[in-house]
Amino acid sequence: MKKILGKIGTHSILILVSILSIFPFLWLISTSLKGAGENIFAYPPVLIPQDFTLENYAGVWNRVNLLGYFINSMIVAAGTVILNLILSSLAAYPLARMEFRGKKITFFAILATIMIPFQAIMLPVYLITIKLHLIDTVNNTAGYIGLIMPFAVSAFGIFLMRQAFLGIPREMEEAAIVDGCNVFQIFWRVLLPMVKPSLAVLAIFTFIGSWGEFLWPSIVLTKESLYTLPVGVNNLQGMFSSNWRFIAAGSIISIIPIIIFFLAMQKYFISGENEGAVKG
């Protein structure tokens, strides 16, 4: 009986926390579907729209260049994900499979950077970006590079991939050496295909972070034609008035690619998280 009561209490807490977590998202969907004559700030909140309409989605699509913002976000997110997968794997491989002086110090120094928030280094990164002419006032390509490069590799990605490489038996590497593979061939053809779940986990986290990034693009971008979705949707908020229905509709549209990407990579997600957690 005590075990059953314990499970009921645990599940009740989990359900309550889940409801609290998902409520803002449900309220966002509800707001995007409410007509102009319905009070979106009613208390208590009304989740089911009484004046159901899809005009907010059509309105936000016609008011701002959502398709252009979407393409910009896809370019930035895809570039960030690809570079993170390549650079994090290349950095993690020697930390996991090779022996060299200062290996542990290097690894712990990389881990220590996780504690430094981006806001703390944002000013020097911005100055470096300007000095290297990686801003959109030069050309569009430079603008994209300026958005991608500060997030091209992360300490979390290096840590995750190192843990994944540590989980591979040494015999696989030794067999590849016997077959005549060099170091890069061992990395590319043998070890990397064996850590696909961890690569998928890193891709998901990187994509979500890059897609939702607002602060950095809002600082470095000056051309509206290069706005990403978060910055473009924020344009719907005026100085004296805001159409919250349009903002909610634009936010829902911007969330859809994240959901699709997660569902596409979901089969690798759980196994990849466990793979990066069990080996120390």
C-alpha positions as CSV (number, residue, x, y, z in Angstrom):
1,M,0.0,0.0,0.0
2,K,2.8,2.4,0.9
3,K,4.5,1.7,-2.5
4,I,1.2,2.4,-4.3
5,L,0.6,5.6,-2.4
6,G,4.2,6.7,-3.1
7,K,3.7,6.1,-6.9
8,I,0.4,8.0,-6.8
9,G,2.1,11.0,-5.1
10,T,5.1,10.9,-7.5
11,H,2.9,10.8,-10.6
12,S,0.6,13.5,-9.2
13,I,3.6,15.8,-8.8
14,L,4.9,15.0,-12.3
15,I,1.5,15.6,-13.8
16,L,1.2,18.9,-12.0
17,V,4.7,20.0,-13.1
18,S,3.9,19.0,-16.7
19,I,0.7,21.0,-16.7
20,L,2.5,24.1,-15.4
21,S,5.2,23.6,-18.0
22,I,2.9,23.2,-21.0
23,F,0.4,25.8,-20.0
24,P,2.2,28.8,-21.5
25,F,2.4,26.9,-24.8
26,L,-1.3,26.1,-24.7
27,W,-2.1,29.7,-23.9
28,L,0.1,30.8,-26.9
29,I,-1.8,28.4,-29.3
30,S,-5.1,29.7,-27.8
31,T,-4.2,33.3,-28.3
32,S,-3.2,32.7,-31.9
33,L,-6.6,31.2,-32.6
34,K,-8.7,34.0,-31.0
35,G,-10.6,36.6,-33.0
36,A,-10.2,40.3,-32.7
37,G,-13.3,40.6,-30.6
38,E,-12.2,38.2,-27.9
39,N,-10.2,39.4,-24.8
40,I,-6.9,37.5,-24.7
41,F,-6.1,38.8,-21.2
42,A,-9.3,37.6,-19.6
43,Y,-8.9,36.3,-16.0
44,P,-9.2,33.4,-15.4
45,P,-7.5,32.5,-18.7
46,V,-9.8,31.0,-21.4
47,L,-7.9,28.3,-23.3
48,I,-10.7,27.4,-25.7
49,P,-11.3,30.2,-28.2
50,Q,-14.9,31.4,-28.4
51,D,-14.3,33.2,-31.7
52,F,-12.1,30.6,-33.4
53,T,-10.2,32.0,-36.5
54,L,-7.1,31.3,-38.5
55,E,-6.9,34.9,-39.7
56,N,-4.0,35.7,-37.3
57,Y,-1.8,33.2,-39.2
58,A,-2.7,34.7,-42.6
59,G,-2.3,38.2,-41.1
60,V,1.2,37.7,-39.7
61,W,2.2,36.0,-43.0
62,N,1.1,39.0,-45.0
63,R,2.4,41.6,-42.6
64,V,6.1,40.5,-42.3
65,N,8.3,38.4,-44.5
66,L,8.0,35.2,-42.6
67,L,9.3,33.1,-45.5
68,G,12.5,35.2,-45.7
69,Y,13.0,35.0,-42.0
70,F,12.4,31.3,-42.1
71,I,15.0,30.8,-44.8
72,N,17.5,32.9,-42.9
73,S,16.9,30.9,-39.7
74,M,17.4,27.6,-41.6
75,I,20.7,28.8,-43.1
76,V,22.0,29.9,-39.7
77,A,20.7,26.8,-37.8
78,A,22.0,24.4,-40.5
79,G,25.4,26.0,-40.6
80,T,25.6,26.0,-36.8
81,V,24.6,22.4,-36.5
82,I,27.0,21.2,-39.2
83,L,30.0,23.1,-37.7
84,N,29.1,21.9,-34.2
85,L,29.0,18.3,-35.3
86,I,32.3,18.5,-37.2
87,L,34.3,20.7,-34.8
88,S,33.0,19.1,-31.5
89,S,33.8,15.6,-32.8
90,L,37.3,16.6,-34.0
91,A,38.0,18.2,-30.6
92,A,36.6,15.3,-28.6
93,Y,38.4,12.5,-30.5
94,P,41.9,13.3,-29.2
95,L,40.6,14.0,-25.7
96,A,39.0,10.6,-25.6
97,R,41.3,8.3,-27.6
98,M,44.8,9.9,-27.6
99,E,47.4,10.4,-24.9
100,F,49.3,13.7,-24.7
101,R,50.7,16.0,-22.1
102,G,48.1,18.4,-20.6
103,K,45.2,16.3,-21.8
104,K,43.2,16.5,-18.5
105,I,44.0,20.2,-18.0
106,T,42.8,20.9,-21.6
107,F,39.6,19.0,-21.0
108,F,38.8,20.7,-17.7
109,A,39.6,24.1,-19.2
110,I,37.1,23.5,-21.9
111,L,34.5,22.3,-19.4
112,A,35.1,25.5,-17.3
113,T,33.9,27.6,-20.2
114,I,30.4,26.2,-19.7
115,M,30.1,28.4,-16.6
116,I,30.8,31.6,-18.6
117,P,27.5,33.0,-19.9
118,F,27.5,34.3,-23.5
119,Q,26.5,37.8,-22.2
120,A,29.8,38.0,-20.4
121,I,31.8,37.6,-23.6
122,M,29.3,39.2,-26.0
123,L,31.1,42.6,-26.2
124,P,34.6,41.2,-27.2
125,V,32.9,38.8,-29.6
126,Y,31.0,41.7,-31.2
127,L,34.2,43.7,-31.5
128,I,36.0,40.8,-33.1
129,T,33.1,40.3,-35.5
130,I,33.3,43.9,-36.6
131,K,37.1,43.8,-37.0
132,L,36.8,40.7,-39.2
133,H,34.0,42.4,-41.2
134,L,31.6,39.6,-40.5
135,I,28.5,41.8,-40.3
136,D,25.6,42.2,-42.7
137,T,26.7,45.8,-43.7
138,V,29.5,44.2,-45.7
139,N,27.4,41.6,-47.6
140,N,24.9,38.9,-46.9
141,T,27.4,36.1,-46.8
142,A,29.5,37.9,-44.1
143,G,26.2,38.5,-42.2
144,Y,25.4,34.8,-42.1
145,I,29.0,33.9,-41.1
146,G,28.9,36.5,-38.3
147,L,25.7,34.9,-37.0
148,I,27.1,31.3,-37.1
149,M,30.8,31.5,-36.1
150,P,30.3,32.5,-32.4
151,F,28.3,29.3,-31.9
152,A,30.2,27.0,-34.3
153,V,31.5,24.9,-31.4
154,S,30.5,24.4,-27.8
155,A,32.0,23.0,-24.6
156,F,28.9,20.9,-24.1
157,G,29.3,19.4,-27.6
158,I,32.9,18.5,-26.9
159,F,32.0,16.9,-23.6
160,L,29.1,14.9,-25.1
161,M,31.2,13.6,-28.0
162,R,34.1,12.7,-25.7
163,Q,31.9,10.6,-23.5
164,A,30.5,8.9,-26.6
165,F,34.0,8.1,-27.9
166,L,35.0,6.8,-24.5
167,G,32.2,4.2,-24.7
168,I,33.7,2.5,-27.8
169,P,35.9,-0.5,-27.1
170,R,39.6,-0.1,-27.9
171,E,39.5,-3.3,-29.9
172,M,37.6,-1.5,-32.7
173,E,40.5,1.0,-33.0
174,E,43.1,-1.7,-32.9
175,A,41.4,-3.7,-35.6
176,A,41.2,-0.7,-37.8
177,I,45.0,-0.1,-37.3
178,V,45.7,-3.7,-38.3
179,D,43.6,-3.2,-41.5
180,G,45.9,-0.2,-42.4
181,C,43.7,2.7,-41.4
182,N,45.4,6.0,-40.4
183,V,44.2,8.2,-37.6
184,F,41.8,10.2,-39.6
185,Q,40.3,7.1,-41.3
186,I,39.8,5.5,-37.8
187,F,38.0,8.6,-36.7
188,W,35.9,9.1,-39.9
189,R,35.1,5.6,-41.0
190,V,35.1,3.6,-37.7
191,L,34.4,5.7,-34.6
192,L,32.2,8.4,-36.0
193,P,29.5,6.1,-37.4
194,M,29.3,4.3,-34.0
195,V,28.4,7.5,-32.2
196,K,25.4,8.5,-34.4
197,P,23.0,8.7,-31.4
198,S,25.2,11.2,-29.6
199,L,25.6,13.2,-32.9
200,A,21.8,13.3,-33.1
201,V,21.5,14.6,-29.5
202,L,24.1,17.3,-30.2
203,A,22.3,18.2,-33.4
204,I,18.9,18.5,-31.6
205,F,20.3,20.7,-28.8
206,T,22.3,22.9,-31.2
207,F,19.4,23.3,-33.6
208,I,17.0,24.3,-30.8
209,G,19.6,26.8,-29.4
210,S,20.4,28.3,-32.8
211,W,16.8,28.5,-34.0
212,G,15.7,30.3,-30.8
213,E,18.7,32.6,-30.5
214,F,17.4,36.2,-30.3
215,L,20.1,38.3,-28.5
216,W,23.0,37.9,-30.8
217,P,21.1,38.3,-34.1
218,S,19.3,41.4,-32.7
219,I,22.7,43.0,-32.0
220,V,24.6,42.2,-35.2
221,L,21.9,42.4,-37.8
222,T,20.9,45.8,-39.4
223,K,19.3,44.5,-42.6
224,E,15.7,43.4,-42.2
225,S,16.3,41.0,-45.2
226,L,18.7,39.0,-43.0
227,Y,16.4,38.9,-39.9
228,T,16.0,35.4,-38.4
229,L,12.5,34.3,-37.2
230,P,12.9,35.4,-33.5
231,V,14.0,38.9,-34.5
232,G,11.4,39.1,-37.3
233,V,8.6,38.1,-35.0
234,N,9.8,40.6,-32.5
235,N,9.2,43.3,-35.1
236,L,5.5,42.8,-34.7
237,Q,5.8,44.4,-31.2
238,G,5.5,48.2,-31.6
239,M,6.6,51.0,-29.3
240,F,3.0,52.0,-28.3
241,S,0.9,49.0,-29.3
242,S,1.3,45.3,-30.1
243,N,-0.9,42.8,-31.9
244,W,-0.4,39.9,-29.5
245,R,-2.5,37.6,-31.7
246,F,-0.1,38.1,-34.6
247,I,2.9,37.7,-32.2
248,A,1.4,34.4,-30.9
249,A,0.7,33.1,-34.4
250,G,4.2,34.0,-35.5
251,S,5.7,32.3,-32.5
252,I,3.7,29.1,-33.2
253,I,4.9,29.1,-36.8
254,S,8.5,29.5,-35.6
255,I,8.2,26.6,-33.2
256,I,7.0,24.1,-35.9
257,P,10.5,23.4,-37.4
258,I,11.9,22.6,-33.9
259,I,9.1,20.1,-33.3
260,I,9.6,18.5,-36.8
261,F,13.4,18.3,-36.3
262,F,13.0,16.7,-32.9
263,L,10.5,14.1,-34.1
264,A,12.8,13.2,-37.0
265,M,15.7,12.6,-34.6
266,Q,13.7,11.2,-31.7
267,K,14.7,7.6,-32.3
268,Y,18.3,8.5,-31.6
269,F,17.7,10.9,-28.7
270,I,17.3,8.6,-25.7
271,S,20.0,6.2,-26.6
272,G,22.3,9.1,-27.4
273,E,21.7,10.8,-24.0
274,N,22.5,7.5,-22.2
275,E,25.5,6.9,-24.3
276,G,27.0,10.2,-23.3
277,A,26.2,9.8,-19.6
278,V,27.4,6.3,-18.6
279,K,31.1,6.6,-19.4
280,G,33.2,8.9,-17.4
